[in-house]
Amino acid sequence: MVNELLVNLVNSVLGTGKRTARGNQSYHCPFCNHAKPKLEVNFSENKKGYNPWHCWVCDKKGKSILHLLRKAGASQDKIAEAKTYVKDVTYTTKEKVVNVLKLPSEYTRLDQSDNNSIIKRHALAYLNKRGISMTDISKYNIGYCEEGIYKNMIIIPTYDKDGILNYFVARSFEKDSFIKYKNPQVSRDIIPNEHFINWSLPIILCEGVFDAIAIKRNAIPLLGKNIQSNLMKKLITTQVNKIYIALDRDAIKQALRFCELLLAEGKEVYLVDLQDKDPSEMGFLNFTKLIQNTPSLTYYNLMEKKLSL
């Protein structure tokens, strides 16, 4: 439920906002002064008193509208009035702990190991079954572990634009493994394998690293079904125009929401119908033919698809 009095108050400080979704409104950001309304404020009532706000361009953000009003230079009268509508959120300063991500100590690259153990052969057989070639293995530094907490798992590292490790996916190659994935306890708010991405060419968003490897060209795995904030910021602020969204059908609601956000930014968006197959199942040639025959999405098409759910 949205408190319209609070909305009117914030409008009087930031200018009239544009209604978006889920009780949100977008404003022109007072911190970066971007030409478009990139500051999104959540006005939904929350039992904990949190009203998150976030600028997609400069990445300024917070959990309290009071905090936003103070930062934006609102008068004491405005802040006092806002306090009658929302709870203040107290911020405590803690020393920031930086965790340096490293590959498991047991990690061994599959293209550089002279070991010919049965475990290595099983790892290679698993990758071969998924259509991963030795060229792919070398390109993505794919390895495996024979011991440790990642025992009998494929390790697929990802790197940022400077070639620095920012995440890795660990996938079991055992036939009836109880745990298929065991990933590091670090933030997923990254751009996987950004060092491979050309932001002036069309981008393909897919779910997992195996899909991205199969697609080969300018594919970014979401490591799930959500576009993280750093990736969304990059998509919005770079010159990339064409964006293909290739998610499974069980993620259609999320896919349509991403399409709507990107269309609003003036991007040319393509919603790829995977026909109940992953890109890694389809293979490079079949997936390439599919996206070549995928028409660009219009607002009319978008509404049709949303209404058909």
Disulfide bonds with the S-S distance in Angstrom:
none
